[in-house]
Amino acid sequence: MLEIFAKSASEVVGDKIPQGELNMQAILNWAYAILGIVAVIGIIFGAVVWTTSQGDPAKIKKGRDAVLFAVIGLVIVGLATVMTNFIINSGSGQ
């Protein structure tokens, strides 16, 4: 089983792995998807804390801040996705 690690990825998988920029774009898209999911979970968490605060100002602030920061993170991930896809696609002539 360890000999699989000694081979290159193209030898193990064949031609199924895109090369160069496309491979970097796929990795970045996966990372952005995971970060987007984390941000949505943060929004849900903050909303639950906020709605279950029962008027406690500290819990309201904690929930509101969690939602705000998660939304800001989601916007940043969206902008990063657009920017990196634009840069990768403009550099590859697509």
Residue pairs with C-beta under 8 A, 6 or more apart in sequence:
4 12
9 17
10 17
17 23
18 26
20 92
21 88
21 91
21 92
22 92
24 88
25 84
25 85
25 88
28 81
28 84
28 88
29 81
29 85
32 77
32 80
32 81
35 73
35 77
36 74
36 77
36 78
38 73
39 70
39 71
39 73
39 74
39 77
40 70
40 74
41 70
42 66
42 67
42 69
42 70
42 73
43 66
43 67
43 70
43 71
43 74
45 66
45 70
46 62
46 63
46 64
46 65
46 66
46 67
46 68
46 69
46 70
47 63
47 67
48 63
49 59
49 62
49 63
49 66
50 59
50 60
50 62
50 63
50 64
50 66
50 67
51 63
52 59
53 59
53 60
53 62
53 63
